[in-house]
Amino acid sequence: MSNTNWLALGATTLLLCLPALSDQDKVARGKYLVDEVGKCQECHTPRLDTGAFDTSKWMKGAVLNVAPIRPIRGWHKAAPDITPGGKLWEKWTEPALRKYMQTGLTPKGGKSDAPMPTYKLSAEDADAVVEYLKTLK
């Protein structure tokens, strides 16, 4: 067996032996992806007069403080509440949110309007994001 085959076998064995993320680890991963990678709070959390985030309304939706120089069709002036108490969770199911995070497609099969970027996360990362969002009040 070549060195490459042994390396592949060893890596596969290691991956199979790794434990699945605990619920706590999954939420922590989702928080990292939402807050640090996606920076979702930039649009979905309102700001105080000082410019700081209003942490009492974390991800509760906000009027955007950015606009395109030229008109962009479908541009939204506000970001929705993405906490479980928001309307998004009334319209979409958890599986739909997970699918959206993996494909960038809404439950109706379309893409989100600007300025929402299209995310294409792995199933594990999409699950972690949804699990984190479920913890928000």
JOWOGI-V293988 format. One record per pair of residues at least 12 apart in sequence whose C-alpha atoms are under 7 Angstrom apart, sorted by sequence separation. I is the first residue (numbers start at 1). J is the second residue. D is the distance in whole Angstrom. If there is no record, write none. Layout:
# JOWOGI-V293988
i = (I I)
j = (J J)
d = (D D)
This chain:
# JOWOGI-V293988
i = (45 45 64 45 63 64 104 44 45 46 63 64 104 44 45 46 62 63 103 104 44 45 62 102 103 41 44 61 62 101 102 43 61 101 102 60 61 101 102 43 60 61 102 59 60 59 60 59 102 101 98 98 98 44 43 44 44 76 75 76 74 75 76 74 75 83 84 83 84 83 83 30 34 33 30 31 29 30 27 30 31 26 30 27 26 27)
j = (57 58 77 59 77 78 118 59 60 61 78 79 119 60 61 62 78 79 119 120 61 62 79 119 120 59 62 79 80 119 120 62 80 120 121 80 81 121 122 64 81 82 123 81 82 82 83 83 126 126 126 127 130 79 79 80 81 113 113 114 113 114 115 114 115 133 134 134 136 136 137 125 129 129 128 129 128 129 128 131 132 128 132 131 131 132)
d = (6 5 6 5 6 5 5 5 6 7 4 7 5 6 5 5 6 6 7 6 4 6 5 7 5 6 5 5 7 6 4 6 4 6 5 7 4 6 6 6 4 7 6 6 6 6 6 6 6 5 5 6 7 5 6 6 6 7 6 6 5 5 7 6 6 6 6 7 7 6 6 7 7 7 4 7 6 4 6 7 6 5 5 6 7 5)
